[in-house]
Amino acid sequence: MLQDLLIKLWFVLLILGVSLGPTTPLLAEEGKAAKEADRFPFPVKVDSEAGQTDGLPNRVQNPSSGMWYALVPVGTYTIGSDQIWDSKKIQIQLSPYYISETCVTRAQLGQGLLKNLLQEEWFDEEMRTLIRRLPEEQQDDFRLLDFMFTFDTERSYWGDLLDLNEELASAFKDTYDKFFTEPEDSAKYEEGEERTLEEDIKSIRLTSRQRQTLTKVKEVLTAKLKHLPQGQAPYVRASYRNAVSYAEWQGVNLPTEAQWEVAARLSSAGKLNVDSMVGNSREYCSDSYTYDYFQRKKHFKDPTGPRRGKLSDEQLERETQVSSLKVITQIVALNTVVIRGESISKREYSLAHSNSNKSRRIRLVINPN
């Protein structure tokens, strides 16, 4: 059984090549100044009426996603609170950054997810060359296989965005399972004889039924993700992996804990025009959560958080009541991430690889070069 699993893993890696989710380059905006293109991960639309601060535009937009970003200037800021047990009032220095004026919506997530599922660049150059030599139908099979593996990897993380009806979901599972269990014609290969990459590629084929099922799944999801509800209502069922994936697709970042709190403070004071960051929802930060992080230093410059998460003894005890094993809890705690939003300074954490029923939103940050 282990051997079968290793063979399956090898085959998945062979088919997927170097990456599951390459970022699709965005189209350049006509007339974009070269200096602006150098500062941002994508060509931006500048709100000229918003002015500039220290040579940076105060407001920019990613035309592809429609997301607007507001500038937080370079400066020394105060964050934290002496009234919160895992916090502390400290000063930090931050380089300029842009924070999204709104959180990511369902429609914006759908755009990024669809690009990932229908990626144009797949396999390394050697495999592309070999695949181009195949008959057109077999090339189409490889595109469907690439879609199959990507969808199977992503569907457990995106939940309702990638849901299929019961009949189609069952057909996909049957196709996926049978692809790895159908016997292979290996009569012409002697025992122990290794095949070349080209021979492996030529041997892979989908049955008519598999091809039909995968084509249908692809069509259904394409239609669904293209027609998600529009508007500015944020997506509130995000997992941490959702948040990281979408940020990577856009070429941006999640805010650090410090960036989030500075923006929240400026927004609450009316000095930054972003939607409400404090309330019932929570937003992911890029930092690992460590309960004593604020106590370690009195001053930070562009803090990015600790390398590993760490819970207090009391927090570990509380989490152990759920997992029953303290050693497991300690290991899991290494991958806790910061979430913010209940109040300006209150710190919370979430397990990086867990899905929560609580409201979780995605806010983005651009760190200009």
Secondary structure, DSSP 4 states (H G I P E B T S, - for coil): -HHHHHHHHHHHHHHHTT-S-PPPPPPPPTT--HHHHHHSSS--EE-GGG-EETTEESEEEETTTTEEEEEE-SEEEEE--TTSTT---EEEEE--EEEESSPPBHHHHHHHHHHHHT-S--S-HHHHHHHHTS-HHHHHHHHHHHHHHHHHHHHHHHGGGG---HHHHHHHHHHHHHHHHS----TTS-TTPPPPHHHHHHH----HHHHHHHHHHHHHHHHHHHT---SSPBP-B--HHHHHHHHHHHT-BPPPHHHHHHHHHHHHTTSS-----SSS-EEEEEEEPBTTHHHH-SEEES----SS-B--HHHHHHHHHHHS-HHHHHHHHTTEEEEE-SSSS--EEEETT---SS-EE---EE---
